[in-house]
Amino acid sequence: MHNKKVIFVLLDGLQSHYAKEHLGYLEHLCEYKKAAKYEVLGELPSASRPMYETIFTGVPVYEHGISNNGVCRLSNQEHLFHLLKQNNKKV
């Protein structure tokens, strides 16, 4: 029986060479095709909240409108977590 679960790990502000050096177990999973890793090239502004919104909506900052960490509202875009919920997936 296979579990159909996804674990999403987002390391904010960690350079990829440090992750490779210090996250041995995750690297091991990637080597055996049990995990995948992706390096995200950020866009400006380089703040956490705008980048999270870009990652989870797929649209740039100028379009979703979350321009700094102080913006504490949902954007006007369709969000990954909304799509999962609409498709009866647990998040």
Contact map, one row per residue, 1 for C-alpha under 8 A:
1110000000000000000000000000000000000000000000000000000000000000000000000000000000000000000
1111000000000000000000000000000000000000000000000000000000000000000000000000000000000000000
1111100000000000000000000000000000000000000000000000000000000000000000000000000000000000000
0111110000000000000000000000000000000000000000000000000000000000000000000000000000000000000
0011111000000000000000000000000000000000000000000000000000000000000000000000000000000000000
0001111100000000000000000000000000000000000000000000000000000000000000000000000000000000000
0000111110000000000000000000000000000000000000000000000000000000000000000000000000000000000
0000011111000000000000000000000000000000000000000000000000000000000000000000000000000000000
0000001111100000000000000000000000000000000000000000000000000000000000000000000000000000000
0000000111110000000000000000000000000000000000000000000000000000000000000000000000000000000
0000000011111100000000000000000000000000000000000000000000000000000000000000000000000000000
0000000001111100000000000000000000000000000000010000000000000000000000000000000000000000000
0000000000111110000000000000000000000000000000000000000000000000000000000000000000000000000
0000000000111111011000000000000000000000000000000000000000000000000000000000000000000000000
0000000000001111111000000000000000000000000000000000000000000000000000000000000000000000000
0000000000000111111100000000000000000010000000000000000000000000000000000000000000000000000
0000000000000011111110000000000000000000000000000000000000000000000000000000000000000000000
0000000000000111111111000000000000000000000000000000000000000000000000000000000000000000000
0000000000000111111111100000000000000000000000000000000000000000000000000000000000000000000
0000000000000001111111110010000000000000000000000000000000000000000000000000000000000000000
0000000000000000111111110000000000000000000000000000000000000000000000000000000000000000000
0000000000000000011111110000000000000000000000000000000000000000000000000000000000000000000
0000000000000000001111111110000000000000000000000000000000000000000000000000000000000000000
0000000000000000000111111111000000000000000000000000000000000000000000000000000000000000000
0000000000000000000000111111100000000000000000000000000000000000000000000000000000000000000
0000000000000000000000111111110000100000000000000000000000000000000000000000000000000000000
0000000000000000000100111111111000000000000000000000000000000000000000000000000000000000000
0000000000000000000000011111111100000000000000000000000000000000000000000000000000000000000
0000000000000000000000001111111111110000000000000000000000000000000000000000000000000000000
0000000000000000000000000111111111111000000000000000000000000000000000000000000000000000000
0000000000000000000000000011111111100000000000000000000000000000000000000000000000000000000
0000000000000000000000000001111111100000000000000000000000000000000000000000000000000000000
0000000000000000000000000000111111110000000000000000000000000000000000000000000000000000000
0000000000000000000000000000111111110000000000000000000000000000000000000000000000000000000
0000000000000000000000000100111111111000000000000000000000000000000000000000000000000000000
0000000000000000000000000000110011111100000000000000000000000000000000000000000000000000000
0000000000000000000000000000010000111110000000000000000000000000000000000000000000000000000
0000000000000000000000000000000000011111000000000000000000000000000000000000000000000000000
0000000000000001000000000000000000001111100000000000000000000000000000000000000000000000000
0000000000000000000000000000000000000111110000000000000000000000000000000000000000000000000
0000000000000000000000000000000000000011111000000000000000000000000000000000000000000000000
0000000000000000000000000000000000000001111101000010000000000000000000000000000000000000000
0000000000000000000000000000000000000000111111000010000000010000000000000000000000000000000
0000000000000000000000000000000000000000011111100000000000001000000000000000000000000000000
0000000000000000000000000000000000000000001111100100000000000000001100000000000000000000000
0000000000000000000000000000000000000000011111110110000000000000000000000000000000000000000
0000000000000000000000000000000000000000000111111110000000000000000110000000000000000000000
0000000000010000000000000000000000000000000001111111000000000000000110000000000000000000000
0000000000000000000000000000000000000000000000111111100000000000011110100000000000000000000
0000000000000000000000000000000000000000000011111111110000001000011110000000000000000000000
0000000000000000000000000000000000000000011001111111111000001000000000000000000000000000000
0000000000000000000000000000000000000000000000011111111100000000000000000000000000000000000
0000000000000000000000000000000000000000000000001111111111101001010000000010000000000000000
0000000000000000000000000000000000000000000000000111111111111001000000000000000000000000000
0000000000000000000000000000000000000000000000000011111111100000000000000000000000000000000
0000000000000000000000000000000000000000000000000001111111000000000000000000001110000000000
0000000000000000000000000000000000000000000000000000111111100000000000000000111100000000000
0000000000000000000000000000000000000000000000000000111111110000000000000000000000000000000
0000000000000000000000000000000000000000000000000000111011111011000000000000000000000000000
0000000000000000000000000000000000000000001000000000010001111111000000000000000000000000000
0000000000000000000000000000000000000000000100000110110000111111111000000000000000000000000
0000000000000000000000000000000000000000000000000000000000011111111000000000000000000000000
0000000000000000000000000000000000000000000000000000000000111111100000000000000000000000000
0000000000000000000000000000000000000000000000000000110000111111110000000011100000000000000
0000000000000000000000000000000000000000000000000000000000001111111000000011000000000000000
0000000000000000000000000000000000000000000000001100100000001101111110100010000000000000000
0000000000000000000000000000000000000000000010001100000000001100111110100000000000000000000
0000000000000000000000000000000000000000000010111100000000000000011111100000000000000000000
0000000000000000000000000000000000000000000000111100000000000000011111110000000000000000000
0000000000000000000000000000000000000000000000000000000000000000000111110000000000000000000
0000000000000000000000000000000000000000000000001000000000000000011111111000000000000000000
0000000000000000000000000000000000000000000000000000000000000000000011111100000000000000000
0000000000000000000000000000000000000000000000000000000000000000000000111110000000000000000
0000000000000000000000000000000000000000000000000000000000000000000000011111000000000000000
0000000000000000000000000000000000000000000000000000100000000001110000001111100000000000000
0000000000000000000000000000000000000000000000000000000000000001100000000111110000000000000
0000000000000000000000000000000000000000000000000000000010000001000000000011111000000000000
0000000000000000000000000000000000000000000000000000000010000000000000000001111101100000000
0000000000000000000000000000000000000000000000000000000110000000000000000000111111100000000
0000000000000000000000000000000000000000000000000000000110000000000000000000011111110000000
0000000000000000000000000000000000000000000000000000000100000000000000000000001111111000001
0000000000000000000000000000000000000000000000000000000000000000000000000000011111111100000
0000000000000000000000000000000000000000000000000000000000000000000000000000011111111110000
0000000000000000000000000000000000000000000000000000000000000000000000000000000111111111111
0000000000000000000000000000000000000000000000000000000000000000000000000000000011111111111
0000000000000000000000000000000000000000000000000000000000000000000000000000000001111111100
0000000000000000000000000000000000000000000000000000000000000000000000000000000000111111100
0000000000000000000000000000000000000000000000000000000000000000000000000000000000011111110
0000000000000000000000000000000000000000000000000000000000000000000000000000000000011111111
0000000000000000000000000000000000000000000000000000000000000000000000000000000000011001111
0000000000000000000000000000000000000000000000000000000000000000000000000000000010011000111
